[in-house]
Amino acid sequence: MKDINPLPWGAQDRYQAHFIVKGNVDQSDDSFLAEAKLKTQGRFASKKVVYVEWIGGKIADILNKDDELAGMIQKLSYNDACIWVDPTKNGVRIHGKWKNDQELGISKEQFAVYDRIASHIKENLSSPPI
Amino acid sequence: MHDSEQDTFVQKNKNEQFCDLLDKIGIEAETKEIGTDEVEKGDYYSGSFTHSPIMVTNHGCIKLKNANIDVVQIIQKG
């Protein structure tokens, strides 16, 4: 039976795994900010990613130049291919969409994509002006 | 008739479950005690994206070996 007075607060069944590259980052600087914009083909279960474009700071330009990374992302499902790169004070975070308890997981292909993005971040974290 | 469920089970938190998933795909990973990593102390989002939540629950970190990623943090909305 549905609760007639549901509580408006509390932890929800939505999880995220943040893949973090540690380093001191200026949060107000958008150099390490990026979002994958996807072009797709088909609908519902047959929806496929056909093109990936990174939008954001200078890291987005670097990620756009990596054709192998684009190919790896195109092999992922649409939900897994939605990726954000978010700089915070203690490091740069790479994460995907919110997932419920059952969906939260990681495949070898997904991890390879995150690790490749992390390699570009790491290269540029050590050399300050990117 | 036998019940297919085992009599005992090992209760695992979200962090340990995700660590097991990483182990399964061949990534060397180790769970850390909650609140012990520096990334847990600051903000979890820059706030630059409109979908960034205001309230989140930290489930702790997983340290990775032989990867460009240093740690994985599990976060719950709300």
Backbone of each chain as ProteinMPNN parsed JSONL, in Angstrom:
{"seq_chain_A": "MKDINPLPWGAQDRYQAHFIVKGNVDQSDDSFLAEAKLKTQGRFASKKVVYVEWIGGKIADILNKDDELAGMIQKLSYNDACIWVDPTKNGVRIHGKWKNDQELGISKEQFAVYDRIASHIKENLSSPPI", "coords_chain_A": {"N_chain_A": [[0.828, -1.197, 0.0], [0.477, 2.228, -0.792], [2.254, 4.828, 0.806], [0.54, 7.401, 2.338], [1.521, 9.731, 3.316], [4.283, 10.433, 2.245], [7.751, 10.677, 3.098], [9.587, 13.591, 2.425], [12.328, 13.537, 2.213], [15.621, 12.004, 2.418], [17.899, 9.274, 1.643], [18.061, 8.246, -1.713], [17.324, 5.573, -4.07], [19.52, 5.812, -5.887], [22.591, 5.709, -7.377], [26.072, 6.6, -7.859], [29.253, 6.06, -9.285], [32.26, 7.547, -8.746], [35.1, 8.132, -10.593], [38.195, 8.929, -9.739], [40.865, 11.161, -10.372], [43.516, 12.089, -8.578], [44.631, 15.308, -7.447], [45.633, 18.747, -7.149], [43.261, 21.009, -7.947], [41.952, 23.951, -9.388], [38.799, 24.779, -8.665], [37.181, 26.687, -9.819], [38.247, 27.052, -12.271], [37.655, 26.165, -15.553], [39.083, 24.374, -17.104], [39.308, 21.61, -16.787], [36.775, 20.675, -17.176], [34.226, 18.802, -18.65], [31.831, 17.385, -20.931], [30.227, 14.644, -22.425], [28.691, 14.83, -25.457], [26.278, 13.188, -27.227], [25.56, 11.682, -30.387], [22.932, 9.858, -31.682], [21.523, 6.787, -33.031], [18.525, 5.181, -33.948], [15.962, 3.854, -31.7], [14.816, 3.335, -28.289], [15.555, 0.063, -27.172], [17.312, -0.435, -29.246], [18.846, 1.788, -29.53], [21.729, 3.433, -30.503], [25.048, 4.7, -30.088], [26.461, 6.93, -32.319], [28.158, 9.02, -32.735], [30.487, 10.982, -30.944], [30.946, 13.92, -29.114], [32.966, 16.072, -27.283], [32.24, 18.556, -24.957], [33.22, 21.534, -23.384], [35.874, 22.619, -21.264], [39.429, 23.037, -21.802], [40.242, 20.396, -21.634], [38.278, 19.051, -22.974], [38.822, 19.588, -25.644], [41.164, 18.146, -25.925], [40.222, 15.548, -25.489], [38.511, 15.305, -27.657], [40.298, 15.045, -29.714], [41.175, 12.474, -29.528], [40.719, 9.783, -31.285], [40.576, 7.05, -30.906], [39.469, 6.796, -28.388], [36.919, 7.828, -28.884], [35.929, 5.806, -30.535], [35.898, 3.711, -28.697], [33.937, 4.604, -26.915], [31.698, 4.621, -28.547], [31.116, 1.958, -28.681], [29.918, 1.402, -26.314], [26.839, 1.126, -24.345], [24.032, 3.405, -24.686], [23.346, 4.65, -22.214], [25.643, 4.147, -20.67], [27.48, 5.54, -22.103], [27.102, 8.192, -21.589], [28.937, 10.557, -20.182], [30.621, 12.502, -17.722], [33.088, 14.942, -16.916], [34.37, 16.285, -14.097], [35.791, 18.838, -12.294], [37.039, 18.961, -8.995], [38.084, 20.205, -5.745], [40.0, 18.353, -4.642], [40.635, 16.685, -6.709], [40.088, 15.403, -10.095], [36.987, 14.363, -11.266], [35.461, 11.601, -12.857], [32.455, 10.616, -14.096], [29.362, 8.76, -14.609], [25.876, 8.388, -15.499], [23.228, 8.535, -12.968], [22.486, 5.545, -11.258], [20.358, 2.779, -10.358], [20.272, 0.516, -7.485], [20.446, -2.101, -8.524], [21.409, -1.677, -11.092], [23.89, -0.455, -10.796], [27.151, -0.842, -11.684], [30.101, -2.092, -13.368], [31.689, -2.47, -16.467], [34.302, -4.145, -18.336], [34.895, -2.75, -20.664], [33.745, -0.259, -20.184], [35.299, 0.578, -18.02], [37.758, 0.764, -19.292], [37.351, 2.974, -20.932], [36.959, 5.045, -19.014], [39.47, 4.939, -17.796], [41.142, 5.696, -19.862], [40.332, 8.318, -20.293], [41.117, 9.294, -17.845], [43.882, 9.051, -18.138], [44.497, 11.106, -19.927], [43.78, 13.276, -18.349], [45.592, 13.028, -16.242], [48.048, 13.418, -17.548], [47.839, 16.11, -18.146], [47.444, 17.301, -15.7], [49.874, 17.335, -14.467], [51.289, 19.17, -15.903], [50.826, 22.359, -15.465], [49.744, 24.785, -17.119], [47.331, 24.135, -19.326]], "CA_chain_A": [[0.0, 0.0, 0.0], [1.28, 3.443, -0.906], [2.258, 5.709, 1.963], [-0.186, 8.637, 1.982], [2.361, 10.867, 3.713], [5.686, 10.043, 2.029], [8.743, 11.635, 3.599], [10.193, 14.254, 1.272], [13.783, 13.546, 2.289], [16.25, 10.713, 2.654], [18.707, 8.766, 0.538], [17.277, 7.601, -2.766], [17.952, 4.411, -4.691], [20.28, 6.318, -7.036], [24.022, 5.651, -7.035], [27.065, 6.982, -8.848], [30.644, 5.752, -8.946], [33.138, 8.598, -9.255], [36.463, 7.656, -10.845], [38.896, 10.176, -9.405], [42.304, 11.357, -10.551], [43.846, 13.047, -7.525], [45.482, 16.444, -7.793], [45.066, 20.03, -6.732], [42.63, 21.663, -9.092], [41.161, 25.141, -9.08], [37.418, 24.41, -9.012], [36.555, 27.727, -10.649], [38.861, 26.974, -13.589], [36.897, 25.146, -16.299], [39.973, 23.609, -17.987], [39.066, 20.169, -16.643], [35.329, 20.436, -17.215], [33.822, 18.271, -19.962], [30.62, 16.564, -20.997], [30.121, 13.953, -23.718], [27.428, 15.025, -26.179], [26.197, 12.007, -28.091], [24.59, 11.597, -31.476], [22.493, 8.457, -31.645], [20.712, 6.245, -34.115], [17.572, 4.194, -33.426], [15.211, 4.21, -30.5], [14.612, 2.335, -27.236], [16.64, -0.905, -26.947], [18.273, -0.445, -30.362], [19.523, 3.087, -29.58], [23.189, 3.269, -30.557], [25.841, 5.934, -30.186], [27.184, 6.956, -33.591], [29.156, 10.088, -32.741], [30.725, 11.574, -29.614], [31.647, 15.198, -29.109], [33.176, 16.577, -25.921], [32.011, 19.995, -24.817], [33.711, 21.998, -22.09], [37.131, 23.371, -21.227], [40.528, 22.584, -22.669], [40.317, 18.924, -21.633], [37.331, 18.6, -24.002], [39.543, 19.64, -26.928], [42.115, 17.026, -25.921], [39.438, 14.313, -25.637], [37.983, 15.297, -29.03], [41.367, 14.645, -30.643], [41.462, 11.052, -29.342], [39.767, 9.005, -32.097], [40.421, 5.703, -30.333], [38.526, 6.961, -27.278], [35.587, 7.967, -29.493], [35.547, 4.455, -30.98], [35.6, 2.903, -27.497], [32.659, 5.088, -26.363], [30.624, 4.199, -29.461], [30.802, 0.535, -28.422], [29.156, 1.297, -25.055], [25.404, 1.402, -24.457], [23.78, 4.852, -24.602], [23.409, 5.087, -20.811], [27.031, 4.107, -20.2], [28.284, 6.491, -22.891], [26.92, 9.545, -21.037], [30.06, 10.73, -19.237], [30.962, 13.877, -17.337], [34.373, 15.156, -16.241], [34.02, 17.363, -13.174], [36.921, 19.119, -11.4], [36.781, 19.395, -7.621], [39.301, 20.681, -5.066], [40.999, 17.31, -4.405], [40.883, 15.868, -7.888], [39.134, 15.489, -11.206], [36.072, 13.217, -11.166], [34.828, 11.129, -14.086], [31.299, 9.81, -13.692], [28.279, 8.56, -15.573], [24.53, 8.709, -15.01], [22.788, 7.905, -11.728], [21.946, 4.206, -11.499], [19.781, 2.2, -9.144], [21.045, -0.505, -6.792], [20.655, -3.252, -9.409], [22.145, -1.279, -12.304], [25.241, 0.028, -10.494], [28.176, -1.839, -11.988], [31.168, -1.615, -14.261], [32.168, -3.489, -17.405], [35.695, -3.972, -18.718], [34.919, -1.73, -21.721], [33.441, 1.017, -19.524], [36.462, 0.956, -17.221], [38.821, 1.153, -20.229], [37.031, 4.347, -21.356], [37.247, 5.929, -17.884], [40.912, 4.942, -17.553], [41.755, 6.473, -20.945], [40.055, 9.736, -19.986], [41.985, 9.601, -16.692], [45.268, 9.196, -18.604], [44.607, 12.466, -20.486], [43.716, 14.219, -17.217], [46.855, 12.897, -15.507], [49.099, 14.064, -18.363], [47.685, 17.561, -18.113], [47.496, 17.784, -14.312], [51.272, 17.553, -14.093], [51.786, 20.382, -16.568], [49.749, 23.302, -15.119], [48.95, 25.523, -18.113], [46.924, 23.291, -20.454]], "C_chain_A": [[0.87, 1.257, 0.0], [1.132, 4.307, 0.35], [1.571, 7.023, 1.591], [0.566, 9.897, 2.392], [3.833, 10.53, 3.503], [6.644, 11.109, 2.539], [9.45, 12.279, 2.421], [11.722, 14.226, 1.271], [14.321, 12.127, 2.483], [17.019, 10.251, 1.433], [17.832, 8.0, -0.45], [18.034, 6.4, -3.323], [18.654, 4.84, -5.983], [21.746, 6.395, -6.633], [24.882, 6.121, -8.209], [28.432, 6.522, -8.358], [31.495, 6.853, -9.575], [34.548, 8.035, -9.394], [37.362, 8.886, -10.77], [40.395, 10.112, -9.7], [42.677, 12.454, -9.559], [44.778, 14.148, -8.018], [44.824, 17.714, -7.324], [44.555, 20.786, -7.949], [41.881, 22.897, -8.599], [39.743, 24.892, -9.605], [36.744, 25.432, -9.937], [37.111, 27.735, -12.081], [38.174, 25.85, -14.378], [37.763, 24.332, -17.268], [39.671, 22.114, -17.962], [37.577, 19.816, -16.631], [34.943, 19.914, -18.6], [32.573, 17.402, -19.85], [30.562, 15.928, -22.379], [28.732, 14.198, -24.306], [27.357, 13.933, -27.246], [25.198, 12.198, -29.221], [24.231, 10.123, -31.579], [21.677, 8.093, -32.876], [19.778, 5.218, -33.488], [16.898, 4.657, -32.157], [15.148, 3.021, -29.538], [15.801, 1.372, -27.141], [17.691, -0.872, -28.053], [19.022, 0.888, -30.506], [21.04, 2.895, -29.509], [23.876, 4.613, -30.689], [26.616, 5.898, -31.497], [28.272, 8.041, -33.636], [29.273, 10.691, -31.335], [31.457, 12.907, -29.78], [31.765, 15.675, -27.668], [32.999, 18.082, -25.912], [32.523, 20.415, -23.449], [34.995, 22.784, -22.227], [38.182, 22.747, -22.125], [40.654, 21.064, -22.715], [39.366, 18.346, -22.697], [38.0, 18.59, -25.378], [40.5, 18.46, -27.049], [41.372, 15.71, -26.163], [38.859, 14.197, -27.057], [39.024, 14.826, -30.042], [41.665, 13.146, -30.574], [40.403, 10.205, -30.07], [39.516, 7.603, -31.517], [39.416, 5.73, -29.178], [37.093, 7.063, -27.815], [35.057, 6.607, -29.944], [35.151, 3.572, -29.809], [34.243, 3.298, -26.909], [31.489, 4.634, -27.234], [30.217, 2.742, -29.251], [29.976, 0.35, -27.146], [27.664, 1.517, -25.317], [25.184, 2.91, -24.28], [23.937, 5.354, -23.165], [24.84, 5.123, -20.278], [27.906, 5.137, -20.905], [28.102, 7.946, -22.43], [27.951, 9.741, -19.925], [30.314, 12.219, -18.977], [32.339, 13.896, -16.673], [34.2, 16.433, -15.416], [35.197, 17.649, -12.226], [36.466, 19.563, -10.005], [38.128, 19.677, -6.945], [40.405, 19.596, -4.966], [41.289, 16.422, -5.611], [39.826, 16.041, -8.963], [38.311, 14.2, -11.224], [35.476, 12.899, -12.533], [33.641, 10.291, -13.633], [30.252, 9.722, -14.779], [26.951, 8.963, -14.968], [24.275, 8.068, -13.645], [22.196, 6.545, -12.083], [21.337, 3.664, -10.217], [20.661, 1.056, -8.617], [21.406, -1.687, -7.704], [21.548, -2.906, -10.602], [23.602, -0.915, -12.034], [26.266, -1.076, -10.731], [29.211, -1.238, -12.914], [31.579, -2.768, -15.181], [33.622, -3.172, -17.752], [35.836, -2.82, -19.728], [34.702, -0.329, -21.131], [34.657, 1.503, -18.728], [37.596, 1.44, -18.129], [38.608, 2.591, -20.708], [37.394, 5.332, -20.249], [38.763, 6.062, -17.659], [41.644, 5.757, -18.62], [41.53, 7.976, -20.733], [40.98, 10.18, -18.85], [43.432, 9.809, -17.122], [45.481, 10.599, -19.186], [44.61, 13.515, -19.366], [45.066, 14.234, -16.497], [48.002, 13.603, -16.243], [49.059, 15.584, -18.209], [47.665, 18.148, -16.712], [48.923, 18.122, -13.927], [51.866, 18.786, -14.764], [50.715, 21.468, -16.45], [49.046, 24.057, -16.245], [48.556, 24.625, -19.283], [46.152, 24.146, -21.456]], "O_chain_A": [[1.873, 1.331, 0.709], [0.034, 4.488, 0.876], [1.975, 7.684, 0.634], [0.294, 10.988, 1.892], [4.566, 10.356, 4.477], [6.374, 12.304, 2.421], [9.874, 11.578, 1.503], [12.343, 14.838, 0.403], [13.561, 11.181, 2.685], [16.823, 10.76, 0.329], [16.974, 7.208, -0.058], [19.229, 6.235, -3.079], [18.396, 4.28, -7.048], [22.098, 7.066, -5.663], [24.484, 6.051, -9.371], [28.729, 6.586, -7.165], [31.454, 7.064, -10.787], [35.119, 7.524, -8.43], [37.298, 9.77, -11.625], [41.087, 9.161, -9.337], [42.225, 13.593, -9.674], [45.609, 13.929, -8.9], [43.61, 17.763, -7.125], [45.313, 21.148, -8.849], [41.262, 22.884, -7.535], [39.514, 24.807, -10.812], [35.862, 25.092, -10.726], [36.529, 28.34, -12.982], [38.122, 24.711, -13.914], [37.232, 23.669, -18.159], [39.766, 21.435, -18.985], [37.187, 18.764, -16.124], [35.296, 20.521, -19.611], [32.306, 16.779, -18.822], [30.815, 16.591, -23.386], [27.723, 13.814, -23.715], [28.268, 13.783, -28.06], [24.135, 12.792, -29.041], [25.102, 9.253, -31.567], [21.218, 8.945, -33.636], [20.184, 4.469, -32.599], [17.219, 5.711, -31.608], [15.389, 1.874, -29.916], [16.942, 1.821, -27.039], [18.842, -1.242, -27.821], [19.745, 1.094, -31.481], [21.561, 2.279, -28.58], [23.359, 5.539, -31.314], [27.348, 4.943, -31.76], [29.183, 7.989, -34.462], [28.274, 10.879, -30.64], [32.456, 12.999, -30.493], [30.784, 15.683, -26.924], [33.543, 18.791, -26.759], [32.285, 19.724, -22.458], [35.182, 23.526, -23.191], [37.871, 22.028, -23.075], [41.116, 20.505, -23.709], [39.625, 17.277, -23.25], [37.767, 17.685, -26.18], [40.636, 17.855, -28.112], [41.823, 14.865, -26.936], [38.739, 13.093, -27.586], [38.682, 14.28, -31.091], [42.33, 12.604, -31.458], [39.327, 9.947, -29.53], [38.42, 7.052, -31.618], [38.617, 4.808, -29.014], [36.172, 6.458, -27.266], [33.881, 6.297, -29.757], [34.205, 2.789, -29.896], [33.485, 2.438, -26.458], [30.419, 4.302, -26.723], [29.106, 2.344, -29.601], [29.404, -0.716, -26.919], [27.275, 2.025, -26.368], [26.064, 3.609, -23.777], [24.591, 6.37, -22.93], [25.204, 6.024, -19.523], [28.938, 5.556, -20.38], [28.862, 8.826, -22.836], [27.834, 9.15, -18.851], [30.234, 13.058, -19.874], [32.701, 12.965, -15.953], [33.925, 17.507, -15.951], [35.562, 16.782, -11.432], [35.61, 20.437, -9.87], [39.184, 19.411, -7.52], [41.583, 19.882, -5.175], [42.108, 15.506, -5.527], [38.817, 16.722, -8.775], [38.858, 13.097, -11.201], [35.045, 13.789, -13.266], [33.813, 9.348, -12.861], [30.25, 10.497, -15.735], [26.896, 9.774, -14.043], [25.009, 7.176, -13.22], [21.492, 6.407, -13.083], [21.747, 4.04, -9.119], [21.661, 0.688, -9.234], [22.524, -2.201, -7.66], [22.338, -3.73, -11.062], [24.453, -1.043, -12.914], [26.249, -2.11, -10.063], [29.198, -0.042, -13.205], [31.789, -3.894, -14.729], [34.108, -2.071, -17.493], [36.773, -2.025, -19.654], [35.364, 0.638, -21.509], [34.999, 2.685, -18.758], [38.306, 2.39, -17.799], [39.57, 3.34, -20.872], [38.059, 6.336, -20.503], [39.269, 7.148, -17.373], [42.636, 6.424, -18.33], [42.423, 8.791, -20.964], [41.547, 11.273, -18.876], [44.138, 10.64, -16.549], [46.526, 11.21, -18.964], [45.34, 14.505, -19.426], [45.611, 15.293, -16.183], [48.816, 14.294, -15.631], [50.093, 16.25, -18.15], [47.848, 19.354, -16.542], [49.171, 19.06, -13.17], [52.824, 19.376, -14.264], [49.786, 21.498, -17.256], [47.821, 23.977, -16.325], [49.385, 24.377, -20.159], [45.712, 23.64, -22.488]]}, "seq_chain_B": "MHDSEQDTFVQKNKNEQFCDLLDKIGIEAETKEIGTDEVEKGDYYSGSFTHSPIMVTNHGCIKLKNANIDVVQIIQKG", "coords_chain_B": {"N_chain_B": [[12.591, -31.707, 0.594], [14.893, -29.263, -0.543], [15.882, -26.001, 0.328], [17.026, -23.578, -1.938], [18.505, -21.419, -1.153], [21.344, -20.312, 0.682], [22.268, -21.017, 4.148], [23.795, -19.161, 5.497], [25.128, -15.88, 4.882], [27.394, -13.424, 3.549], [27.333, -10.211, 4.586], [27.585, -7.362, 2.642], [28.683, -4.033, 2.083], [27.894, -1.247, -0.135], [30.268, -0.249, -1.171], [32.086, -2.415, -0.886], [30.8, -4.266, -2.52], [31.075, -3.041, -5.034], [33.798, -3.066, -5.261], [34.268, -5.803, -5.51], [33.155, -6.174, -8.033], [34.983, -4.772, -9.607], [37.243, -6.347, -9.175], [36.386, -8.645, -10.49], [36.521, -7.881, -13.184], [39.165, -7.773, -13.531], [40.636, -5.729, -12.327], [42.865, -4.543, -9.986], [41.86, -3.875, -6.822], [41.096, -2.221, -3.713], [39.234, -1.828, -0.787], [38.709, 1.131, 1.163], [38.65, 2.428, 4.482], [35.747, 4.171, 5.48], [35.702, 7.708, 5.161], [38.428, 8.13, 5.315], [39.888, 8.963, 3.14], [41.247, 11.754, 1.37], [39.696, 12.823, -0.69], [37.111, 12.526, 0.11], [36.582, 14.55, 1.778], [36.259, 17.088, 0.67], [34.221, 19.0, -1.697], [31.922, 17.095, -3.687], [31.062, 17.611, -6.178], [31.543, 20.025, -8.776], [29.606, 21.817, -9.275], [29.114, 22.941, -11.653], [27.573, 21.681, -13.537], [24.132, 21.438, -14.282], [22.685, 19.312, -13.269], [23.861, 18.535, -10.909], [23.635, 17.187, -7.675], [22.412, 18.462, -4.484], [22.357, 17.326, -1.963], [24.081, 14.488, -0.858], [25.058, 11.067, -0.108], [27.929, 9.679, 1.208], [29.597, 6.689, 0.417], [32.105, 5.785, 0.746], [35.527, 5.001, -0.298], [37.426, 3.321, -2.918], [40.54, 2.014, -3.455], [42.61, 1.977, -6.298], [44.907, -0.094, -8.124], [47.623, -0.039, -10.439], [46.396, 1.602, -12.412], [45.242, 4.529, -14.185], [43.38, 5.903, -12.833], [42.98, 7.027, -9.55], [41.359, 6.665, -7.19], [38.078, 5.249, -6.506], [34.967, 6.528, -5.767], [31.971, 5.859, -4.105], [28.79, 7.123, -4.358], [25.652, 8.165, -3.065], [22.472, 9.427, -3.944], [20.856, 11.977, -2.14]], "CA_chain_B": [[12.923, -30.646, -0.346], [15.898, -28.342, -0.032], [15.824, -24.598, -0.088], [18.234, -23.282, -2.719], [19.27, -20.364, -0.516], [22.288, -20.758, 1.714], [21.889, -20.647, 5.512], [24.542, -17.966, 5.905], [25.625, -15.027, 3.8], [28.277, -12.357, 4.005], [26.718, -8.927, 4.285], [28.57, -6.431, 2.096], [28.157, -2.7, 1.779], [27.978, -0.845, -1.554], [31.682, -0.101, -1.49], [32.67, -3.757, -1.037], [30.176, -4.885, -3.694], [31.668, -2.455, -6.24], [35.185, -3.547, -5.266], [34.192, -7.159, -6.054], [32.915, -6.039, -9.481], [36.265, -4.386, -10.21], [38.079, -7.55, -9.134], [35.892, -9.562, -11.525], [36.977, -7.473, -14.519], [40.629, -7.835, -13.534], [41.265, -4.518, -11.786], [43.282, -4.708, -8.583], [41.206, -2.828, -6.025], [41.067, -2.459, -2.27], [38.341, -0.858, -0.143], [39.3, 1.942, 2.234], [37.691, 2.739, 5.548], [35.009, 5.398, 5.136], [36.177, 8.962, 5.766], [39.887, 8.174, 5.464], [40.542, 9.521, 1.95], [41.095, 13.224, 1.277], [38.643, 13.206, -1.663], [35.811, 12.463, 0.789], [36.446, 15.714, 2.657], [35.849, 18.292, -0.067], [32.984, 18.898, -2.484], [31.898, 15.952, -4.606], [30.701, 18.154, -7.492], [31.976, 21.413, -8.944], [28.399, 22.636, -9.361], [29.05, 23.527, -12.995], [26.509, 21.03, -14.295], [22.842, 21.728, -13.642], [22.126, 18.135, -12.606], [24.617, 18.199, -9.687], [22.744, 17.193, -6.511], [22.849, 19.261, -3.331], [22.597, 16.393, -0.846], [24.52, 13.144, -1.227], [25.602, 10.234, 0.961], [29.203, 9.07, 0.832], [29.723, 5.276, 0.805], [33.516, 5.456, 0.904], [36.403, 4.928, -1.479], [38.132, 2.095, -3.295], [41.839, 2.382, -4.016], [42.95, 1.146, -7.453], [46.333, -0.276, -8.405], [47.949, -0.188, -11.872], [45.431, 2.315, -13.254], [45.385, 5.994, -14.163], [42.42, 6.375, -11.822], [43.553, 6.794, -8.219], [40.332, 6.081, -6.315], [36.679, 5.262, -6.934], [34.109, 6.866, -4.626], [30.559, 5.508, -4.326], [27.933, 8.204, -3.845], [24.197, 7.941, -3.181], [21.72, 10.692, -3.988], [19.976, 12.233, -0.999]], "C_chain_B": [[13.923, -29.682, 0.27], [15.673, -26.934, -0.56], [17.121, -24.27, -0.833], [19.087, -22.177, -2.075], [20.184, -20.919, 0.572], [21.824, -20.287, 3.089], [22.575, -19.361, 5.961], [24.935, -17.148, 4.675], [26.494, -13.927, 4.39], [27.648, -11.035, 3.589], [27.797, -7.944, 3.82], [27.925, -5.085, 1.818], [28.404, -2.375, 0.306], [29.426, -0.77, -2.033], [32.341, -1.456, -1.771], [32.1, -4.472, -2.261], [30.821, -4.367, -4.98], [33.129, -2.909, -6.388], [35.252, -4.969, -5.855], [33.991, -7.135, -7.567], [34.202, -5.668, -10.216], [37.222, -5.57, -10.247], [37.694, -8.512, -10.254], [36.368, -9.19, -12.923], [38.509, -7.31, -14.576], [41.339, -6.585, -13.058], [41.599, -4.753, -10.322], [42.719, -3.561, -7.76], [41.115, -3.233, -4.563], [40.183, -1.405, -1.606], [39.089, -0.104, 0.968], [38.223, 2.216, 3.269], [37.025, 4.084, 5.239], [35.554, 6.621, 5.886], [37.675, 9.085, 5.86], [40.592, 8.783, 4.251], [40.251, 11.026, 1.85], [39.983, 13.65, 0.312], [37.246, 13.197, -1.035], [35.532, 13.741, 1.587], [35.972, 16.981, 1.936], [34.5, 18.125, -0.738], [33.075, 17.709, -3.431], [31.534, 16.38, -6.025], [31.194, 19.601, -7.578], [30.773, 22.358, -8.956], [28.24, 23.288, -10.722], [27.954, 22.905, -13.856], [25.184, 21.203, -13.54], [22.277, 20.532, -12.871], [22.874, 17.753, -11.32], [23.693, 18.257, -8.464], [23.298, 18.024, -5.352], [23.207, 18.323, -2.177], [22.971, 15.014, -1.355], [25.018, 12.394, 0.004], [26.868, 9.564, 0.439], [29.248, 7.619, 1.315], [31.179, 4.831, 0.905], [34.25, 5.267, -0.412], [37.02, 3.551, -1.678], [39.44, 2.535, -3.951], [42.177, 1.426, -5.161], [44.462, 1.061, -7.617], [46.502, -0.463, -9.91], [46.901, 0.442, -12.782], [45.706, 3.813, -13.179], [44.45, 6.63, -13.146], [42.986, 6.045, -10.442], [42.561, 6.11, -7.286], [38.955, 6.136, -6.974], [35.854, 5.56, -5.679], [32.663, 6.534, -4.982], [29.69, 6.53, -3.596], [26.467, 7.85, -4.064], [23.484, 9.282, -3.134], [20.834, 10.826, -2.748], [20.671, 12.086, 0.336]], "O_chain_B": [[13.823, -29.326, 1.444], [15.325, -26.72, -1.722], [18.202, -24.656, -0.388], [20.26, -22.022, -2.417], [19.838, -21.864, 1.281], [21.092, -19.304, 3.207], [22.004, -18.571, 6.712], [25.054, -17.679, 3.571], [26.357, -13.55, 5.554], [27.454, -10.768, 2.403], [28.791, -7.723, 4.512], [26.778, -5.005, 1.379], [29.049, -3.143, -0.408], [29.755, -1.174, -3.149], [33.057, -1.621, -2.759], [32.815, -5.194, -2.955], [31.086, -5.138, -5.903], [33.62, -3.106, -7.499], [36.175, -5.295, -6.602], [34.561, -7.947, -8.296], [34.48, -6.176, -11.302], [37.929, -5.773, -11.234], [38.557, -9.119, -10.889], [36.597, -10.066, -13.756], [39.059, -6.782, -15.543], [42.52, -6.394, -13.35], [40.736, -5.114, -9.522], [43.069, -2.402, -7.982], [41.064, -4.415, -4.223], [40.367, -0.21, -1.842], [39.982, -0.649, 1.616], [37.032, 2.232, 2.958], [37.685, 5.02, 4.786], [35.828, 6.563, 7.084], [38.169, 10.057, 6.432], [41.782, 9.09, 4.328], [39.166, 11.495, 2.196], [39.394, 14.719, 0.479], [36.312, 13.787, -1.579], [34.404, 13.987, 2.014], [35.347, 17.847, 2.55], [33.73, 17.228, -0.398], [34.152, 17.36, -3.914], [31.682, 15.602, -6.967], [31.251, 20.307, -6.572], [30.907, 23.55, -8.681], [27.335, 24.097, -10.926], [27.465, 23.533, -14.795], [25.14, 21.122, -12.312], [21.491, 20.702, -11.939], [22.545, 16.74, -10.704], [23.036, 19.274, -8.24], [24.504, 18.255, -5.26], [24.222, 18.503, -1.505], [22.266, 14.436, -2.183], [25.355, 12.997, 1.022], [26.871, 8.962, -0.634], [28.972, 7.345, 2.483], [31.462, 3.652, 1.12], [33.667, 5.363, -1.491], [37.123, 2.743, -0.755], [39.437, 3.333, -4.889], [42.049, 0.21, -5.017], [45.196, 1.997, -7.3], [45.61, -0.99, -10.575], [46.556, -0.131, -13.815], [46.323, 4.299, -12.231], [44.687, 7.737, -12.662], [43.418, 4.919, -10.195], [42.881, 5.097, -6.664], [38.7, 6.946, -7.865], [36.032, 4.911, -4.648], [32.192, 6.9, -6.059], [29.836, 6.765, -2.396], [26.09, 7.31, -5.104], [23.86, 10.168, -2.366], [20.145, 9.88, -2.365], [20.048, 12.273, 1.381]]}, "name": "protein", "num_of_chains": 2, "seq": "MKDINPLPWGAQDRYQAHFIVKGNVDQSDDSFLAEAKLKTQGRFASKKVVYVEWIGGKIADILNKDDELAGMIQKLSYNDACIWVDPTKNGVRIHGKWKNDQELGISKEQFAVYDRIASHIKENLSSPPIMHDSEQDTFVQKNKNEQFCDLLDKIGIEAETKEIGTDEVEKGDYYSGSFTHSPIMVTNHGCIKLKNANIDVVQIIQKG"}
